[in-house]
């Protein structure tokens, strides 16, 4: 038996008439509509609180149906007190805890035809996807047509076997390549031609990486082996639905 089920069973045992009132409410819902499910939903932030909907209504059959006084009191004085963020964490998969996003939804549903109350939640987790790409520096430079001054700089990097490591990140419709760069020749600010080569890789293989949840990556520009290697991580999400408890009023 889960924690929430134990708490609710205790409440129904203390107030036996509650099940009778819920069964009456189920009959009322059936009189309004033959829909199998009526729901009261609220969203939450795991780092903050549950934002309980102040409209004490159930939604189903294309309409809103007000709670009876007894049902409304049960929601306010019982459910909204025993269901909190700490309790929600008890129902989050431990293996997913590090990847959970902040926002989620709490669903309290009544199934009138079976006389059941179901409490469930949904939350999103990040599910990153990794991809790698490789191109020849010289092949890209054929279309770049650098100036003579830039070509001299490039030739010098070839001679030195220069390696640059650049990073980029984006999301929410904006993205950037970091101005800081690591190299084996003492450069710590990204040279213009290296930045251009990085954007060429991004626009070729991961155009739009900054949209929606976004992504990030690393780009190695290795003149020693004449290769550009790009490792990209796409941020994506998956929804997890968790049924917390079902109470049958016929039991």
C-alpha positions as CSV (number, residue, x, y, z in Angstrom):
1,X,0.0,0.0,0.0
2,X,1.4,3.4,-1.0
3,X,1.6,6.3,1.4
4,X,-1.2,8.3,-0.2
5,X,-3.5,5.2,-0.2
6,X,-2.9,4.7,3.5
7,X,-3.6,8.3,4.3
8,X,-6.9,8.3,2.3
9,X,-8.1,5.1,3.7
10,X,-7.6,6.5,7.1
11,X,-9.7,9.5,6.2
12,X,-12.5,7.4,4.8
13,X,-12.5,5.2,7.9
14,X,-12.8,8.3,10.1
15,X,-15.7,9.6,8.1
16,X,-17.7,6.6,6.8
17,X,-20.3,8.9,5.1
18,X,-17.7,10.1,2.7
19,X,-18.1,7.1,0.4
20,X,-21.8,7.6,0.4
21,X,-21.4,11.2,-0.6
22,X,-19.0,10.3,-3.4
23,X,-21.4,7.7,-4.7
24,X,-24.2,10.4,-4.7
25,X,-21.9,12.7,-6.6
26,X,-21.2,9.9,-9.1
27,X,-24.9,9.7,-9.8
28,X,-25.0,13.5,-10.2
29,X,-22.2,13.4,-12.7
30,X,-24.0,10.6,-14.7
31,X,-27.1,12.8,-14.8
32,X,-25.1,15.5,-16.5
33,X,-23.2,13.3,-19.0
34,X,-22.4,9.7,-19.8
35,X,-18.7,10.5,-20.0
36,X,-16.6,7.8,-18.2
37,X,-14.2,10.3,-16.6
38,X,-14.4,13.7,-14.9
39,X,-11.3,15.5,-13.8
40,X,-10.0,18.2,-11.6
41,X,-6.4,19.1,-12.6
42,X,-3.7,21.3,-11.1
43,X,-0.1,21.9,-12.1
44,X,2.9,22.0,-9.8
45,X,6.5,23.0,-9.6
46,X,8.7,20.4,-7.9
47,X,10.9,23.2,-6.4
48,X,7.9,25.2,-5.2
49,X,4.4,24.0,-4.6
50,X,1.1,22.6,-6.1
51,X,-1.0,25.4,-7.7
52,X,-4.4,24.1,-6.8
53,X,-7.1,25.2,-9.2
54,X,-9.4,27.5,-7.2
55,X,-12.4,26.5,-9.4
56,X,-13.8,23.6,-7.4
57,X,-15.3,21.9,-10.5
58,X,-14.9,18.7,-12.3
59,X,-14.5,18.8,-16.1
60,X,-16.1,16.2,-18.3
61,X,-18.6,15.7,-21.1
62,X,-17.7,19.1,-22.5
63,X,-18.9,20.9,-19.3
64,X,-18.0,22.0,-15.9
65,X,-19.8,20.6,-12.9
66,X,-19.5,22.2,-9.4
67,X,-18.5,20.0,-6.5
68,X,-21.1,19.5,-3.8
69,X,-20.3,21.1,-0.4
70,X,-19.1,17.8,1.1
71,X,-16.9,17.0,-1.9
72,X,-15.4,20.5,-2.0
73,X,-14.7,20.4,1.7
74,X,-12.9,17.0,1.3
75,X,-10.7,18.5,-1.4
76,X,-9.8,21.6,0.6
77,X,-9.5,20.2,4.1
78,X,-8.1,16.8,3.2
79,X,-6.6,16.4,-0.3
80,X,-4.9,19.8,-0.4
81,X,-3.3,19.2,3.0
82,X,-2.0,15.7,2.6
83,X,-0.9,16.0,-1.0
84,X,2.2,18.2,-1.2
85,X,5.5,18.3,-3.0
86,X,7.2,16.0,-0.6
87,X,4.5,13.4,-1.2
88,X,4.8,13.8,-5.0
89,X,8.5,13.0,-4.8
90,X,7.6,9.7,-3.2
91,X,6.0,8.7,-6.5
92,X,8.9,9.8,-8.8
93,X,11.1,7.0,-10.1
94,X,14.4,7.2,-8.3
95,X,16.3,6.4,-11.5
96,X,14.7,9.4,-13.2
97,X,15.1,11.8,-10.3
98,X,18.2,13.5,-11.6
99,X,16.6,14.1,-15.0
100,X,13.2,15.4,-13.8
101,X,12.1,18.8,-15.0
102,X,10.4,21.2,-12.6
103,X,6.9,21.3,-14.0
104,X,4.2,18.6,-13.8
105,X,0.5,18.0,-13.5
106,X,-1.7,16.5,-10.7
107,X,-4.9,14.8,-11.9
108,X,-7.8,13.9,-9.6
109,X,-10.4,12.0,-11.5
110,X,-13.8,10.4,-10.8
111,X,-15.2,7.5,-12.8
112,X,-18.9,7.7,-12.1
113,X,-19.9,4.4,-13.7
114,X,-17.5,2.4,-11.5
115,X,-17.6,4.6,-8.4
116,X,-13.9,5.2,-8.3
117,X,-11.6,8.1,-7.4
118,X,-8.2,8.1,-9.0
119,X,-5.3,10.4,-8.2
120,X,-2.4,10.5,-10.6
121,X,0.4,12.7,-11.8
122,X,2.6,13.3,-14.8
123,X,6.0,14.8,-15.0
124,X,8.7,15.3,-17.7
125,X,12.2,14.0,-17.7
126,X,15.1,15.1,-19.9
127,X,16.1,12.4,-22.4
128,X,19.3,13.6,-24.1
129,X,20.3,12.2,-27.5
130,X,24.0,12.2,-28.6
131,X,25.2,12.5,-32.2
132,X,28.6,12.9,-33.7
133,X,29.8,14.3,-37.1
134,X,33.2,14.6,-38.9
135,X,34.4,16.7,-41.8
136,X,37.7,17.5,-43.4
137,X,39.0,21.0,-42.7
138,X,40.4,21.4,-46.1
139,X,37.1,20.4,-47.8
140,X,35.2,23.1,-45.9
141,X,37.9,25.7,-46.6
142,X,37.6,25.1,-50.3
143,X,34.2,26.9,-50.2
144,X,35.3,29.4,-47.6
145,X,37.8,31.2,-49.7
146,X,39.8,32.9,-46.9
147,X,41.8,36.1,-47.4
148,X,45.6,35.9,-47.9
149,X,46.1,37.0,-44.3
150,X,43.7,34.4,-42.9
151,X,45.3,31.7,-45.2
152,X,48.7,32.5,-43.7
153,X,47.2,32.0,-40.2
154,X,45.7,28.7,-41.3
155,X,48.9,27.5,-42.9
156,X,50.7,28.3,-39.6
157,X,48.1,26.2,-37.7
158,X,48.7,23.3,-40.0
159,X,52.5,23.5,-39.4
160,X,52.0,23.7,-35.6
161,X,49.4,20.9,-35.6
162,X,47.0,23.3,-33.8
163,X,43.9,21.9,-32.1
164,X,41.0,24.0,-30.9
165,X,38.1,23.0,-28.7
166,X,35.0,25.2,-29.0
167,X,31.7,24.7,-27.2
168,X,28.2,25.9,-28.0
169,X,24.8,25.8,-26.4
170,X,21.3,27.0,-27.1
171,X,17.6,26.8,-26.2
172,X,14.4,28.9,-26.1
173,X,15.2,30.3,-29.6
174,X,18.7,31.6,-28.8
175,X,22.1,30.1,-29.1
176,X,25.8,30.9,-29.1
177,X,29.3,29.7,-29.5
178,X,31.4,30.4,-26.4
179,X,34.0,33.1,-26.9
180,X,36.4,31.1,-24.7
181,X,38.3,28.3,-26.5
182,X,40.9,25.7,-25.5
183,X,43.9,25.1,-27.7
184,X,47.4,23.6,-27.7
185,X,49.0,26.8,-29.0
186,X,48.1,29.2,-26.3
187,X,44.9,30.7,-27.8
188,X,42.1,31.2,-25.3
189,X,39.8,33.4,-27.4
190,X,38.1,31.8,-30.4
191,X,39.7,33.1,-33.7
192,X,37.2,34.4,-36.3
193,X,38.0,31.6,-38.8
194,X,37.6,28.9,-36.2
195,X,34.2,30.4,-35.2
196,X,33.1,30.4,-38.8
197,X,34.1,26.8,-39.2
198,X,32.1,25.9,-36.1
199,X,29.0,27.6,-37.4
200,X,29.5,25.8,-40.7
201,X,29.4,22.5,-38.9
202,X,26.4,23.5,-36.8
203,X,24.4,24.9,-39.7
204,X,25.2,21.8,-41.8
205,X,24.3,19.1,-39.3
206,X,22.3,20.7,-36.4
207,X,20.5,23.8,-37.8
208,X,17.8,24.8,-35.4
209,X,19.6,23.3,-32.4
210,X,18.6,26.4,-30.3
211,X,14.8,25.9,-30.8
212,X,12.5,24.6,-28.1
213,X,14.5,22.6,-25.5
214,X,17.7,23.2,-27.5
215,X,21.0,21.4,-27.2
216,X,24.8,21.8,-26.7
217,X,28.0,20.5,-28.1
218,X,31.7,20.5,-28.5
219,X,33.7,21.0,-31.8
220,X,37.3,19.9,-32.2
221,X,39.1,21.7,-35.0
222,X,42.2,19.5,-35.4
223,X,44.7,20.8,-38.0
224,X,47.1,18.0,-37.1
225,X,44.8,15.4,-38.7
226,X,42.9,17.9,-40.9
227,X,39.6,17.0,-39.2
228,X,36.6,18.8,-37.6
229,X,34.8,16.6,-35.1
230,X,31.5,17.7,-33.6
231,X,29.7,16.0,-30.7
232,X,26.1,17.2,-30.3
233,X,23.7,16.6,-27.4
234,X,20.0,17.3,-28.1
235,X,17.8,18.2,-25.2
236,X,14.5,16.4,-25.4
237,X,11.8,15.4,-23.0
238,X,9.6,12.4,-22.2
239,X,6.4,12.4,-20.2
240,X,6.0,9.9,-17.4
241,X,2.5,9.2,-16.1
242,X,2.2,7.7,-12.6
243,X,-1.0,6.4,-11.0
244,X,-0.7,7.2,-7.3
245,X,-3.9,5.7,-5.9
246,X,-7.4,4.4,-6.8
247,X,-10.2,4.4,-4.3
248,X,-13.3,2.3,-5.0
249,X,-16.4,3.7,-3.1
250,X,-18.1,0.3,-3.3
251,X,-15.5,-1.4,-1.1
